[in-house]
Structure formats: C-alpha cells, structure tokens
Amino acid sequence: SYKDNKRHGYFEVSFADGDRFVGDYKDDKRDGQGTYTYASGDKYVGEYKDGKKTGQGIYTFVSGNKYVGEFKDSKKTGQGTFTFADGNKYVGEWMGDKRHGQGTFTFVDGSKWVGEWENANLNGYAITYNSDGSIYQEGIFKDDVFQYAQKKSKLDKHKDTCKEIGFTPKTESFGNCVLKLMDKD
C-alpha cells in the first residue's frame, strides 16, 4: 500500500543489483521488521528505522560469520555476539561496527581475552587466559599488545561484578552489593 505516494506497509522489493527486501516500509523507507537478502548471499533479518538497520537483528555472512545483536544506523552498536566461521566468538559491546567496551573474545582452542575493547582491539585493562583456564597475562593492553602488569583492586572487581549483575553505580543498592562482596573476602 501507499500513503501520500510513498511506500507504506508491507512490501516485497527486488532491486536491479540483485538485492531483495521483504518487510515494512514507512514514508518510503524501511521501518519495522524486515529481511534484506544481498546479491552476495549475505542476509539481515531484524529491525529497521528510517531506512537503516536499527534495533535487534541477525546478520549472516556468506562466509559463515554471524552477528546477533543490536544495530544503530546500520552499524553493530550495543550488545552483540559475533561468531566467526572458524569457531572463534566475541560477546560484548560494539560501537560503529567495532568491538568497543567490555567484552570477551573466545578462541576455538578455549583460550580467551576478557577486558576493555576500543576500535576492535584490547585497549585498557584486560586478562588473557590460556586454553586450560589459567591466566596468561593480566594488565594494561594497547592495540592488542600487552603493555604492563596491573591487577585490579578487589574493590574495582566488586564494583564491576555489581554493575554486571544490574545494579546502578552510585545508588544505595549498588553500595550494598559492593559491601556484601567485600564481606565475603
């Protein structure tokens, strides 16, 4: 259907380049739920807003890679999981299509990198683990390169734990959570 001579509602559209979109339009832009299949074989299933991937979605690459998570302005932004065809996996925060924020990269051999990411690399405090679960390196990283050893204080670890389980920093409940964890030490 059309509204004011603009696509509005459910449409199935095939493009000259071989791409195909099936889903909702509003004011002639993809808006709502939809499936976009690219001529290359890549496929996106998820939410759109103002013509851009925005909200929850799944992007499957013809290479076998797959991203499940949040998008904003057609870029991976927010929480998401990227599984590589070779079995490696990243779970964590994204910004502008890059790993950015707290996250865990698990390699197919079981080793992992856990920490702060910026521009797709470990940048800041992180811990790398061997495949047997033992710590390999703990400290400060810059662009995936270990700089120097630094352990987080127990207080910082407790604050991170309380934040991860959903308490809002600088609230009474957050403070109580930190105190309870400190009492257990």
ABEGO torsion letter per residue (X at the ends): XBBGGBBBEBBBBBBAAGBBBBEBBBGGBBBEBBBBBBAAGBBBBEBBBGGBBBEBBBBBBAAGBBBBEBBBGGBBBEBBBBBBAAGBBBBEBBBGGBBBEBBBBBBAAGBBBBEBBBGGBBBEBBBBBBAAGBBABBEBBBGGBBABBBBBBAAAAAAAAAAAAGBBBGBAAAAAAAAAAAAAX
